């Protein structure tokens, strides 16, 4: 299923808005789905950290978000918890809400 991730966009102690990402995980193996359910809080936490890092360090204020870079960072976070190739991140939407 799709779930929402949110992070603030800030630079030099100034708030510029926030970024909202709706994403899901494609988990083909039934045994891995059980693992994902058990580890969902950790997966979500690592994905939030990846989004927060992107929003604060890589996103260029005023530009459209780089969905490919963002998906790659979220995928790396998921791989770190579940193992490489166990689940694939699918982005449903990436929206920036300016301040």
C-alpha positions as CSV (number, residue, x, y, z in Angstrom):
1,X,0.0,0.0,0.0
2,X,0.9,3.6,-0.4
3,X,2.0,5.6,2.6
4,X,2.9,9.3,3.2
5,X,6.3,10.7,4.1
6,X,6.8,14.4,5.0
7,X,9.9,16.5,5.6
8,X,10.6,20.2,6.1
9,X,12.7,22.0,3.6
10,X,15.2,24.2,5.5
11,X,18.5,26.0,4.9
12,X,20.6,28.0,7.3
13,X,17.9,27.9,10.0
14,X,15.2,29.2,7.7
15,X,12.1,27.2,6.7
16,X,11.2,27.2,3.0
17,X,8.2,24.7,3.1
18,X,7.9,21.0,3.1
19,X,8.0,18.1,0.8
20,X,5.3,15.4,0.7
21,X,6.0,12.0,-0.8
22,X,3.5,9.2,-1.3
23,X,5.3,5.9,-1.9
24,X,4.8,2.2,-1.7
25,X,6.9,-1.0,-1.6
26,X,6.6,-3.7,-4.2
27,X,7.4,-6.9,-2.3
28,X,7.1,-10.0,-4.6
29,X,7.9,-12.7,-2.1
30,X,5.2,-13.7,0.5
31,X,7.8,-14.4,3.1
32,X,9.4,-11.0,2.6
33,X,6.0,-9.4,3.1
34,X,5.8,-10.8,6.6
35,X,9.3,-9.4,7.3
36,X,8.2,-6.0,5.9
37,X,5.2,-6.0,8.2
38,X,7.3,-6.8,11.2
39,X,10.0,-4.2,10.4
40,X,7.6,-1.5,9.1
41,X,8.4,1.0,11.8
42,X,12.1,0.8,11.1
43,X,11.6,0.9,7.3
44,X,9.4,4.0,7.7
45,X,11.9,5.7,10.0
46,X,14.8,5.1,7.6
47,X,12.7,6.3,4.7
48,X,11.8,9.5,6.6
49,X,15.5,10.0,7.4
50,X,16.3,9.7,3.7
51,X,13.6,12.1,2.7
52,X,14.7,14.6,5.4
53,X,18.3,14.4,4.2
54,X,17.2,15.0,0.6
55,X,14.9,17.9,1.6
56,X,17.6,19.7,3.7
57,X,20.7,18.9,1.7
58,X,20.0,18.0,-2.0
59,X,16.7,19.7,-2.9
60,X,17.3,23.0,-4.6
61,X,14.7,25.5,-3.3
62,X,12.4,26.6,-6.1
63,X,13.3,23.7,-8.4
64,X,11.2,20.7,-9.1
65,X,12.2,17.7,-7.0
66,X,14.5,15.1,-8.5
67,X,12.2,12.0,-8.3
68,X,14.9,9.7,-9.5
69,X,17.4,10.8,-6.9
70,X,14.7,10.7,-4.2
71,X,13.6,7.2,-5.2
72,X,17.2,6.0,-5.2
73,X,17.8,7.4,-1.7
74,X,14.5,5.8,-0.4
75,X,15.5,2.5,-2.1
76,X,18.9,2.6,-0.3
77,X,17.1,3.1,3.0
78,X,14.8,0.1,2.4
79,X,17.7,-2.0,1.2
80,X,19.5,-1.2,4.4
81,X,16.7,-2.7,6.5
82,X,15.4,-5.5,4.4
83,X,18.4,-6.4,2.2
84,X,19.1,-5.6,-1.4
85,X,16.5,-6.8,-3.9
86,X,13.8,-7.7,-1.3
87,X,11.5,-4.8,-2.0
88,X,11.3,-2.1,-4.7
89,X,10.3,1.5,-3.8
90,X,7.5,2.9,-6.0
91,X,6.8,6.6,-5.9
92,X,3.1,7.7,-6.3
93,X,3.7,11.4,-5.9
94,X,6.2,14.0,-4.9
95,X,4.9,17.5,-4.0
96,X,6.6,20.5,-2.7
97,X,4.6,23.0,-0.6
98,X,6.4,26.3,-0.4
99,X,6.2,28.4,2.8
